[in-house]
Amino acid sequence: MRLRDPIDGRDKIMWVDAGFNASPVASHLMDELFLRKARAAMGDAAARRALAEMLSSAPRLRAWRAFVENALAMGRPQNRTMTLGLTPDGAIVYLPDTLIVGPKARRHEFKGEALDHDAWTTLGERFNQARWFEDVQTGNFAALLDDVAVYIDKGGKVDSIYRDPLIKQKIAAKRLVEAKRRRQDSNRTSAPTPSGITAASDNKDST
């Protein structure tokens, strides 16, 4: 992926080292490495924009739909994950396929709270429209899309997702409060380069 460094104006090309995607959870791990490297190279705000652009691209939206369709077709978890976006704290939000076809999914289906096929397949493109709340009891996040609640732990893993009939009551009781986005720092940081991902400068004027 080509990124423009807001500090020196040079293009940066980032790629993941060959063989890294052999991991069954390579999707969100690859995105975590990309985000860390992008932050080190050009700061938080630009890195967030780059990740959002990547996640909203046609190939990634097709990948999300394929991830959902594969889980539904298999009917059982394959221990795979897929990235949805970022929490207000800047952590990668990722969803394991166990929430699509695992025990929690079956429990929500039994209670009439499960997402239908269309809600699952379009979640990837709709997630950036979510309203963000924080659970005052646990410190975890809740991303709300109408009546769909995506409950996310502090590390970014989606813990539960369903049509929560108690959303309005939780907000009224101040169990869920509006989450504040972490201040975006555009300054380049000195974080070390993570393994598995490489960045190069691509500037035709450089010697």
Disulfide bonds with the S-S distance in Angstrom:
none
